[in-house]
């Protein structure tokens, strides 16, 4: 598997909480094989974009979709 930062090959570097960890010898960074947490599903992400294009503010979007303001900003 290649590094998501520098695109060089990674090596396996142990398992933590059932998730394989990988290490890049080139950029010296760790990454996971799979990331489980997705803050917002694809449908809500599309709604955020649509509501933003309609002129709603960050606070309004967060309140309507019951998510945090920082999630809307990201």
Secondary structure, DSSP 8 states (H G I E B T S, - for coil): -B-TTT--BEEEEEEETTEEEEEETTT--EEES-----SS-HHHHHHHHHHHHTT--HHHHHHHHT--HHHHH-
